[in-house]
Amino acid sequence: MRIKFYIVSARKRQRQGLIVRKLMKLTPNSQHLLPTSSDSYRPDSYRESSVFRLLSSDFTNYIIISFVLLLFVACSSTSYYSEQSGLTDYVNIYNPLSSNLQPKVFFYHQSENKTLLFFKVDASLMVSEQKLDASSKNQARLELKYAIRDTKTREIVDTASFIYEIPKQKEADFITSVPLDLKAGNNYSISLLFIDKVKQSWKRVWANIPKENMLIGETFFIDKVCPETEPLFVNYCHKKDSIICRSDVFYNKPFYLMFFGTDSLTPKPIFDAKQSFRFTGLVSCDTTISSGDTVRLKHKGFYKISTDSLKPESGRELLLVDDYYPYVKTPEAMLKPLVYITNDSRFRTLSKAENLKQEIEKFWIEKGKSMMVARELIKIYYNRVQTANQYFTSTREGWQTDRGMVYVLFGLPKHIYKAENQEEWVYLENHVNTNLIFRFTKDSLSLSNNDYSLIRNKRYETAWKQAVSSWENGKAYSIQ
């Protein structure tokens, strides 16, 4: 069964009209900027009302735009750079408040030579009526630029720039795909820059595109059916959701639905260098589905969908979570993250409370000494928990991971340097104080592709005690 592709989140919106202008494509083995007219991934019913063209064929414009593209490539690799670590700085990559643009992306390997970049943005957040007159045909204008590198050679293999003009009637998510010519046998990294051309805001995104072999999560495409069918951009789904899993590469093979149970362990403190327990246990693998089948997962916990039941590390990962996730809206969800800022005795007392909501409110009022301060503490702490859930979900909820723990306790770093399999978070950088730097490495043995382990060190103990003490004394901790 072939995969269906999306321009917007629902088919009923396909006739609203969309203008896409591809500026140009810079091929790595050519000295020329070449236009591409490929439009093969857009629905047939949509092409008649669409325009796909170069902004200009004038030679002068080619020179100008080629300069812009080369400048973007240079910025993506050198502008935000740490000489000490050799990593690129993506300071706002985990900051949902840094821009009105909060794109979500995923990659789907359609074949050994073709990969699709899917992305989604909330078009309603791009509306700016003050800057558009009544006769304007479009209310939002989005530009996408990207640069792709081979992670082994570090050479740039592809760059491109697109402009999407989103219809005035559009109020929901804008979803589309971009074809990428990436060969199997290699791994890639991509730097994406999304620009709201009306509000003049931007958001930078960095991601790995693994393609060393095809038995990986990016070879499986999952639709979420609730309430409308659209691609699943995250690695978790809710109890109420039905999903449809497909694959163009493995369409004629059975899919194994492997359940690994619930990973409920809390990470060790940042200064505790003892070996942590790795979540590995397979609970059941007795369910098989075919490409295109609709299923609903039954039990909370971690799942893998793969064509090889003997390789649990392969396939597409999913964490089945409560319906409110990644948000914190129940007393039970508010209780669990308190493990970082309470002792064992106090946490057990809270866990056994008959009226959990009342006890948690009492807990925060005791910390803040007043209702007003307590509300502010609750807002800051659980916003951090929600952000951690949004970005760091793996075999467990995002706040329970190493990156989630650091984010909840210390807040947003001043710098975030990223490379293929590592991250470096810098919390303090001035001439008076010593930098507090946390380094995370991708756990190659984890069942999740989004699991990064903190390199723990005894010297972090003072920073840990300061952060916990600050929260215990009713002050939100931040050292940015």
Secondary structure as UniProt FT lines:
FT   HELIX           11..16
FT   STRAND          19..26
FT   TURN            28..29
FT   STRAND          33..34
FT   TURN            40..41
FT   HELIX           44..47
FT   TURN            48..49
FT   STRAND          51..52
FT   HELIX           59..74
FT   HELIX           75..79
FT   TURN            83..85
FT   STRAND          88..89
FT   TURN            91..94
FT   TURN            96..97
FT   STRAND          104..109
FT   STRAND          115..122
FT   HELIX           123..126
FT   HELIX           129..131
FT   TURN            134..135
FT   STRAND          138..150
FT   TURN            151..153
FT   STRAND          156..167
FT   TURN            168..169
FT   STRAND          173..180
FT   TURN            184..185
FT   STRAND          186..196
FT   TURN            197..200
FT   STRAND          201..211
FT   HELIX           217..219
FT   STRAND          221..225
FT   STRAND          229..231
FT   STRAND          236..238
FT   TURN            239..240
FT   STRAND          242..246
FT   TURN            251..252
FT   STRAND          255..259
FT   TURN            270..271
FT   STRAND          284..289
FT   TURN            291..292
FT   STRAND          294..295
FT   STRAND          301..306
FT   TURN            309..310
FT   TURN            312..313
FT   STRAND          315..321
FT   TURN            323..326
FT   HELIX           331..335
FT   HELIX           336..340
FT   HELIX           344..351
FT   HELIX           356..368
FT   HELIX           371..392
FT   HELIX           398..400
FT   HELIX           402..410
FT   STRAND          415..419
FT   TURN            420..421
FT   STRAND          422..426
FT   STRAND          437..442
FT   TURN            444..445
FT   TURN            449..450
FT   STRAND          452..454
FT   HELIX           458..460
FT   HELIX           461..472
FT   TURN            473..474
//
